[in-house]
């Protein structure tokens, strides 16, 4: 077990009673090959402030629990554990672990990702301390592909290499430019809202929640973490179709809980997701599902042109638009 808890880089000494400035919020399940690297990336952080590591271990079927317990035993003043009595699922584990976070800032981390820069937290916190309007900070990451064992840079032409300041409207437009492994947010005083635990993308929901009041998200282009792409990843392992279904569920809920001036933009994004699902079910010749999504699409809300899958499907999309227009005209004439 000693190999699992090799000594991390020495951190500045702090008074045990000192309140943590940063809580690292780490959720893990069946991450035996990865969790030690994730924890070591936190322990190596060199900061002028206290950092606490909150780990939610969701009753893994591998040795993940054994590993996190060994680390907690070696670093009892720096690591707190929530050990699920049974497998609850990623979202249910968030509630008790978030309540354990006491820092002014919360840094998010999944058990299969890791940090590479020992000054990551120091740099981001200094940035946020200097700007009270900065409610979220995020930075550049590398992608590590398990199947090819290669590192790549994610495509982010909207951000480029410069520091960018984004508001929630821009976050919505970009989809989600923030990798969880890079994110720190300013922890609000209030508890997470009840609807948060119904959402399929808890990281994205945090950004919406924290930025809805008008705060900014600041992008730091320096690469300071690695996002692991593998078949068992909660997001990277999901199919495109499942991701679009999750996006629809996300927008279905979140649109009712944001200030009114975000509603139209969120609804337009929701309509694009519905259109994507419609075209995919047409492609799969799933007529029942295609009719379901067809009835939900609000055609005037859709931007044009929208991408489709082939020439045949482009013709199909055009036909569907024409049919929707005719149905709308018939409904108008009857009323």
Beta strands, then each sheet from edge to edge (+ up, - down):
strand 1: 22-28
strand 2: 51-57
strand 3: 79-83
strand 4: 105-110
strand 5: 114-115
strand 6: 134-145
strand 7: 150-153
strand 8: 164-166
strand 9: 184-186
strand 10: 216-229
sheet 1: 3+ 2+ 1+ 4+ 9- 6+ 7-
sheet 2: 3+ 2+ 1+ 4+ 9- 6+ 10+ 5-
sheet 3: 3+ 2+ 1+ 4+ 9- 6+ 10+ 8-
end
